[in-house]
């Protein structure tokens, strides 16, 4: 396997399901040889273990940064892989950035060479809600972009890929899908 795409989030909490829904849509569309998808759900520590020995890992999660719903953000893993240990962290607050930092610390030489997180700005996180229209559309846009990136879809115009902002991690990064 050369690429692992992991969707993180809670299927029962509205837009927090963006990551797992994306994984399902990618599987429905078909993946090329060497690419695998995994539903990381809300198990951040499990996500870190799934990264072992895979050259490229792509994480997808919902975020709540105050941006327009459906906004996409790209965060290179190297920007968060050396975060200091968090105090008081528990399994319920273990986010995508914690998974990257924990995986970097734990896996050492087995840590992926390339890790990227894509975050989708959520709108609603109520239990029992489906994806909001903006997030549903963003999941499809990101699926197109990722399939093109891994060689299984039509080429995405460079301008479209370049338009995904790359926020700088400062303090607490959005990403667990929980409203701030």
ChimeraX commands (.cxc) that place a marker at each C-alpha (Angstrom):
marker #1 position 0.00,0.00,0.00 radius 0.5
marker #1 position 1.37,3.41,-0.93 radius 0.5
marker #1 position -1.46,5.69,0.28 radius 0.5
marker #1 position -3.91,5.43,3.16 radius 0.5
marker #1 position -6.85,7.85,3.36 radius 0.5
marker #1 position -8.39,7.98,6.84 radius 0.5
marker #1 position -11.72,9.68,7.50 radius 0.5
marker #1 position -12.14,10.83,11.08 radius 0.5
marker #1 position -15.37,11.87,12.77 radius 0.5
marker #1 position -18.64,10.78,14.29 radius 0.5
marker #1 position -21.31,9.56,11.85 radius 0.5
marker #1 position -24.01,10.43,14.37 radius 0.5
marker #1 position -23.15,14.14,14.77 radius 0.5
marker #1 position -24.09,15.97,11.57 radius 0.5
marker #1 position -21.12,17.53,9.80 radius 0.5
marker #1 position -18.68,15.73,12.09 radius 0.5
marker #1 position -19.33,12.76,9.77 radius 0.5
marker #1 position -17.49,14.45,6.87 radius 0.5
marker #1 position -14.43,12.18,7.14 radius 0.5
marker #1 position -16.23,8.83,7.31 radius 0.5
marker #1 position -18.69,9.90,4.59 radius 0.5
marker #1 position -15.77,10.87,2.34 radius 0.5
marker #1 position -14.22,7.42,2.85 radius 0.5
marker #1 position -17.50,5.75,1.85 radius 0.5
marker #1 position -17.79,7.88,-1.27 radius 0.5
marker #1 position -14.21,7.14,-2.28 radius 0.5
marker #1 position -14.86,3.41,-1.92 radius 0.5
marker #1 position -18.02,3.72,-4.02 radius 0.5
marker #1 position -16.09,5.50,-6.79 radius 0.5
marker #1 position -13.27,2.97,-6.73 radius 0.5
marker #1 position -9.67,3.29,-5.65 radius 0.5
marker #1 position -6.54,2.47,-7.63 radius 0.5
marker #1 position -4.17,-0.29,-6.61 radius 0.5
marker #1 position -2.00,0.74,-3.70 radius 0.5
marker #1 position -4.62,3.05,-2.15 radius 0.5
marker #1 position -6.74,2.07,0.83 radius 0.5
marker #1 position -9.36,3.92,2.84 radius 0.5
marker #1 position -10.13,3.52,6.52 radius 0.5
marker #1 position -12.92,4.90,8.66 radius 0.5
marker #1 position -11.05,6.28,11.65 radius 0.5
marker #1 position -14.29,7.20,13.40 radius 0.5
marker #1 position -13.52,8.89,16.69 radius 0.5
marker #1 position -10.59,6.63,17.62 radius 0.5
marker #1 position -7.62,8.97,17.24 radius 0.5
marker #1 position -5.15,6.54,18.79 radius 0.5
marker #1 position -6.26,3.85,16.35 radius 0.5
marker #1 position -5.60,6.30,13.51 radius 0.5
marker #1 position -2.00,6.67,14.67 radius 0.5
marker #1 position -1.49,2.89,14.62 radius 0.5
marker #1 position -2.99,2.57,11.11 radius 0.5
marker #1 position -0.28,4.90,9.77 radius 0.5
marker #1 position 2.54,2.45,10.56 radius 0.5
marker #1 position 4.75,1.81,7.54 radius 0.5
marker #1 position 2.52,3.56,4.98 radius 0.5
marker #1 position 4.46,6.01,2.77 radius 0.5
marker #1 position 1.60,8.53,2.41 radius 0.5
marker #1 position -1.31,9.18,4.78 radius 0.5
marker #1 position -4.18,11.57,4.19 radius 0.5
marker #1 position -6.45,12.41,7.12 radius 0.5
marker #1 position -9.86,14.02,6.59 radius 0.5
marker #1 position -11.89,15.53,9.42 radius 0.5
marker #1 position -14.45,18.20,10.12 radius 0.5
marker #1 position -13.42,21.40,11.82 radius 0.5
marker #1 position -15.03,24.35,13.52 radius 0.5
marker #1 position -12.87,27.41,12.91 radius 0.5
marker #1 position -15.52,30.04,12.25 radius 0.5
marker #1 position -14.98,29.94,8.47 radius 0.5
marker #1 position -17.78,29.51,5.96 radius 0.5
marker #1 position -19.37,26.04,6.11 radius 0.5
marker #1 position -17.86,23.76,3.49 radius 0.5
marker #1 position -14.51,25.58,3.42 radius 0.5
marker #1 position -11.60,23.22,2.85 radius 0.5
marker #1 position -8.25,23.52,4.59 radius 0.5
marker #1 position -5.02,21.64,3.94 radius 0.5
marker #1 position -2.55,21.16,6.78 radius 0.5
marker #1 position 0.79,19.47,6.05 radius 0.5
marker #1 position 1.48,16.89,8.75 radius 0.5
marker #1 position 4.98,18.20,9.43 radius 0.5
marker #1 position 3.41,21.38,10.80 radius 0.5
marker #1 position 1.76,19.50,13.69 radius 0.5
marker #1 position 3.78,16.29,14.11 radius 0.5
marker #1 position 6.04,17.79,16.78 radius 0.5
marker #1 position 3.35,19.34,18.95 radius 0.5
marker #1 position 4.20,19.20,22.64 radius 0.5
marker #1 position 2.32,16.58,24.66 radius 0.5
marker #1 position -1.09,17.79,25.72 radius 0.5
marker #1 position -1.97,17.66,29.38 radius 0.5
marker #1 position -5.34,16.33,30.43 radius 0.5
marker #1 position -5.99,14.71,27.06 radius 0.5
marker #1 position -8.30,11.72,26.99 radius 0.5
marker #1 position -9.71,9.45,24.32 radius 0.5
marker #1 position -12.73,11.73,23.85 radius 0.5
marker #1 position -10.62,14.77,23.06 radius 0.5
marker #1 position -8.01,13.05,20.87 radius 0.5
marker #1 position -8.14,14.90,17.54 radius 0.5
marker #1 position -6.56,14.58,14.09 radius 0.5
marker #1 position -3.57,16.72,15.08 radius 0.5
marker #1 position -3.04,14.63,18.22 radius 0.5
marker #1 position -3.11,11.48,16.07 radius 0.5
marker #1 position -0.39,12.92,13.82 radius 0.5
marker #1 position 1.81,14.04,16.72 radius 0.5
marker #1 position 1.26,10.78,18.63 radius 0.5
marker #1 position 1.95,8.72,15.50 radius 0.5
marker #1 position 5.17,10.66,14.85 radius 0.5
marker #1 position 6.33,10.04,18.42 radius 0.5
marker #1 position 5.24,6.39,18.54 radius 0.5
marker #1 position 6.10,5.08,15.09 radius 0.5
marker #1 position 9.54,6.67,14.72 radius 0.5
marker #1 position 11.07,5.13,11.54 radius 0.5
marker #1 position 7.71,3.56,10.60 radius 0.5
marker #1 position 6.03,7.01,10.50 radius 0.5
marker #1 position 4.82,7.96,6.99 radius 0.5
marker #1 position 7.08,10.09,4.80 radius 0.5
marker #1 position 4.13,12.28,3.78 radius 0.5
marker #1 position 1.10,13.13,5.96 radius 0.5
marker #1 position -1.53,15.67,5.02 radius 0.5
marker #1 position -4.75,16.60,6.82 radius 0.5
marker #1 position -7.72,18.03,4.96 radius 0.5
marker #1 position -10.30,19.74,7.13 radius 0.5
marker #1 position -13.85,20.60,6.11 radius 0.5
marker #1 position -15.54,23.46,7.96 radius 0.5
marker #1 position -18.76,22.18,9.51 radius 0.5
marker #1 position -22.02,23.97,10.06 radius 0.5
marker #1 position -24.06,21.75,12.36 radius 0.5
marker #1 position -23.09,19.02,14.80 radius 0.5
marker #1 position -26.39,17.92,16.31 radius 0.5
marker #1 position -26.88,14.25,17.04 radius 0.5
marker #1 position -28.94,12.55,14.35 radius 0.5
marker #1 position -28.43,15.23,11.68 radius 0.5
marker #1 position -27.03,14.43,8.25 radius 0.5
marker #1 position -24.40,16.49,6.47 radius 0.5
marker #1 position -25.35,20.09,5.76 radius 0.5
marker #1 position -25.57,20.94,2.05 radius 0.5
marker #1 position -22.32,22.95,2.16 radius 0.5
marker #1 position -20.36,20.11,3.78 radius 0.5
marker #1 position -21.94,17.50,1.50 radius 0.5
marker #1 position -20.74,19.49,-1.53 radius 0.5
marker #1 position -17.28,19.96,0.05 radius 0.5
marker #1 position -16.98,16.19,0.61 radius 0.5
marker #1 position -17.61,15.64,-3.12 radius 0.5
marker #1 position -15.08,18.36,-4.09 radius 0.5
marker #1 position -12.46,16.83,-1.81 radius 0.5
marker #1 position -13.20,13.32,-3.10 radius 0.5
marker #1 position -12.55,14.57,-6.65 radius 0.5
marker #1 position -9.31,16.23,-5.57 radius 0.5
marker #1 position -8.05,13.18,-3.65 radius 0.5
marker #1 position -8.89,10.75,-6.45 radius 0.5
marker #1 position -6.98,12.93,-8.89 radius 0.5
marker #1 position -4.08,13.12,-6.43 radius 0.5
marker #1 position -3.83,9.34,-6.05 radius 0.5
marker #1 position -4.35,8.73,-9.76 radius 0.5
marker #1 position -7.92,7.44,-9.87 radius 0.5
marker #1 position -9.93,10.35,-11.15 radius 0.5
marker #1 position -10.01,13.12,-13.67 radius 0.5
marker #1 position -7.26,15.66,-13.27 radius 0.5
marker #1 position -8.16,18.56,-11.00 radius 0.5
marker #1 position -7.18,21.91,-12.34 radius 0.5
marker #1 position -4.08,23.18,-10.51 radius 0.5
marker #1 position -5.95,26.36,-9.60 radius 0.5
marker #1 position -8.63,24.33,-7.81 radius 0.5
marker #1 position -6.07,22.42,-5.77 radius 0.5
marker #1 position -4.09,25.58,-5.04 radius 0.5
marker #1 position -7.19,27.33,-3.72 radius 0.5
marker #1 position -7.31,25.18,-0.58 radius 0.5
marker #1 position -5.89,27.36,2.19 radius 0.5
marker #1 position -3.08,26.04,4.38 radius 0.5
marker #1 position -3.66,27.48,7.86 radius 0.5
marker #1 position -0.76,27.80,10.25 radius 0.5
marker #1 position -1.20,25.79,13.45 radius 0.5
marker #1 position -1.29,28.25,16.30 radius 0.5
marker #1 position -2.56,27.15,19.69 radius 0.5
marker #1 position -5.55,24.84,19.44 radius 0.5
marker #1 position -6.23,23.85,15.85 radius 0.5
marker #1 position -9.81,23.15,14.85 radius 0.5
marker #1 position -10.57,19.63,13.91 radius 0.5
marker #1 position -12.54,17.52,16.30 radius 0.5
marker #1 position -15.80,18.71,14.83 radius 0.5
marker #1 position -16.94,20.06,18.17 radius 0.5
marker #1 position -18.21,23.60,18.15 radius 0.5
marker #1 position -15.76,25.96,19.84 radius 0.5
marker link #1:1,2 radius 0.2
marker link #1:2,3 radius 0.2
marker link #1:3,4 radius 0.2
marker link #1:4,5 radius 0.2
marker link #1:5,6 radius 0.2
marker link #1:6,7 radius 0.2
marker link #1:7,8 radius 0.2
marker link #1:8,9 radius 0.2
marker link #1:9,10 radius 0.2
marker link #1:10,11 radius 0.2
marker link #1:11,12 radius 0.2
marker link #1:12,13 radius 0.2
marker link #1:13,14 radius 0.2
marker link #1:14,15 radius 0.2
marker link #1:15,16 radius 0.2
marker link #1:16,17 radius 0.2
marker link #1:17,18 radius 0.2
marker link #1:18,19 radius 0.2
marker link #1:19,20 radius 0.2
marker link #1:20,21 radius 0.2
marker link #1:21,22 radius 0.2
marker link #1:22,23 radius 0.2
marker link #1:23,24 radius 0.2
marker link #1:24,25 radius 0.2
marker link #1:25,26 radius 0.2
marker link #1:26,27 radius 0.2
marker link #1:27,28 radius 0.2
marker link #1:28,29 radius 0.2
marker link #1:29,30 radius 0.2
marker link #1:30,31 radius 0.2
marker link #1:31,32 radius 0.2
marker link #1:32,33 radius 0.2
marker link #1:33,34 radius 0.2
marker link #1:34,35 radius 0.2
marker link #1:35,36 radius 0.2
marker link #1:36,37 radius 0.2
marker link #1:37,38 radius 0.2
marker link #1:38,39 radius 0.2
marker link #1:39,40 radius 0.2
marker link #1:40,41 radius 0.2
marker link #1:41,42 radius 0.2
marker link #1:42,43 radius 0.2
marker link #1:43,44 radius 0.2
marker link #1:44,45 radius 0.2
marker link #1:45,46 radius 0.2
marker link #1:46,47 radius 0.2
marker link #1:47,48 radius 0.2
marker link #1:48,49 radius 0.2
marker link #1:49,50 radius 0.2
marker link #1:50,51 radius 0.2
marker link #1:51,52 radius 0.2
marker link #1:52,53 radius 0.2
marker link #1:53,54 radius 0.2
marker link #1:54,55 radius 0.2
marker link #1:55,56 radius 0.2
marker link #1:56,57 radius 0.2
marker link #1:57,58 radius 0.2
marker link #1:58,59 radius 0.2
marker link #1:59,60 radius 0.2
marker link #1:60,61 radius 0.2
marker link #1:61,62 radius 0.2
marker link #1:62,63 radius 0.2
marker link #1:63,64 radius 0.2
marker link #1:64,65 radius 0.2
marker link #1:65,66 radius 0.2
marker link #1:66,67 radius 0.2
marker link #1:67,68 radius 0.2
marker link #1:68,69 radius 0.2
marker link #1:69,70 radius 0.2
marker link #1:70,71 radius 0.2
marker link #1:71,72 radius 0.2
marker link #1:72,73 radius 0.2
marker link #1:73,74 radius 0.2
marker link #1:74,75 radius 0.2
marker link #1:75,76 radius 0.2
marker link #1:76,77 radius 0.2
marker link #1:77,78 radius 0.2
marker link #1:78,79 radius 0.2
marker link #1:79,80 radius 0.2
marker link #1:80,81 radius 0.2
marker link #1:81,82 radius 0.2
marker link #1:82,83 radius 0.2
marker link #1:83,84 radius 0.2
marker link #1:84,85 radius 0.2
marker link #1:85,86 radius 0.2
marker link #1:86,87 radius 0.2
marker link #1:87,88 radius 0.2
marker link #1:88,89 radius 0.2
marker link #1:89,90 radius 0.2
marker link #1:90,91 radius 0.2
marker link #1:91,92 radius 0.2
marker link #1:92,93 radius 0.2
marker link #1:93,94 radius 0.2
marker link #1:94,95 radius 0.2
marker link #1:95,96 radius 0.2
marker link #1:96,97 radius 0.2
marker link #1:97,98 radius 0.2
marker link #1:98,99 radius 0.2
marker link #1:99,100 radius 0.2
marker link #1:100,101 radius 0.2
marker link #1:101,102 radius 0.2
marker link #1:102,103 radius 0.2
marker link #1:103,104 radius 0.2
marker link #1:104,105 radius 0.2
marker link #1:105,106 radius 0.2
marker link #1:106,107 radius 0.2
marker link #1:107,108 radius 0.2
marker link #1:108,109 radius 0.2
marker link #1:109,110 radius 0.2
marker link #1:110,111 radius 0.2
marker link #1:111,112 radius 0.2
marker link #1:112,113 radius 0.2
marker link #1:113,114 radius 0.2
marker link #1:114,115 radius 0.2
marker link #1:115,116 radius 0.2
marker link #1:116,117 radius 0.2
marker link #1:117,118 radius 0.2
marker link #1:118,119 radius 0.2
marker link #1:119,120 radius 0.2
marker link #1:120,121 radius 0.2
marker link #1:121,122 radius 0.2
marker link #1:122,123 radius 0.2
marker link #1:123,124 radius 0.2
marker link #1:124,125 radius 0.2
marker link #1:125,126 radius 0.2
marker link #1:126,127 radius 0.2
marker link #1:127,128 radius 0.2
marker link #1:128,129 radius 0.2
marker link #1:129,130 radius 0.2
marker link #1:130,131 radius 0.2
marker link #1:131,132 radius 0.2
marker link #1:132,133 radius 0.2
marker link #1:133,134 radius 0.2
marker link #1:134,135 radius 0.2
marker link #1:135,136 radius 0.2
marker link #1:136,137 radius 0.2
marker link #1:137,138 radius 0.2
marker link #1:138,139 radius 0.2
marker link #1:139,140 radius 0.2
marker link #1:140,141 radius 0.2
marker link #1:141,142 radius 0.2
marker link #1:142,143 radius 0.2
marker link #1:143,144 radius 0.2
marker link #1:144,145 radius 0.2
marker link #1:145,146 radius 0.2
marker link #1:146,147 radius 0.2
marker link #1:147,148 radius 0.2
marker link #1:148,149 radius 0.2
marker link #1:149,150 radius 0.2
marker link #1:150,151 radius 0.2
marker link #1:151,152 radius 0.2
marker link #1:152,153 radius 0.2
marker link #1:153,154 radius 0.2
marker link #1:154,155 radius 0.2
marker link #1:155,156 radius 0.2
marker link #1:156,157 radius 0.2
marker link #1:157,158 radius 0.2
marker link #1:158,159 radius 0.2
marker link #1:159,160 radius 0.2
marker link #1:160,161 radius 0.2
marker link #1:161,162 radius 0.2
marker link #1:162,163 radius 0.2
marker link #1:163,164 radius 0.2
marker link #1:164,165 radius 0.2
marker link #1:165,166 radius 0.2
marker link #1:166,167 radius 0.2
marker link #1:167,168 radius 0.2
marker link #1:168,169 radius 0.2
marker link #1:169,170 radius 0.2
marker link #1:170,171 radius 0.2
marker link #1:171,172 radius 0.2
marker link #1:172,173 radius 0.2
marker link #1:173,174 radius 0.2
marker link #1:174,175 radius 0.2
marker link #1:175,176 radius 0.2
marker link #1:176,177 radius 0.2
marker link #1:177,178 radius 0.2
marker link #1:178,179 radius 0.2
marker link #1:179,180 radius 0.2
view
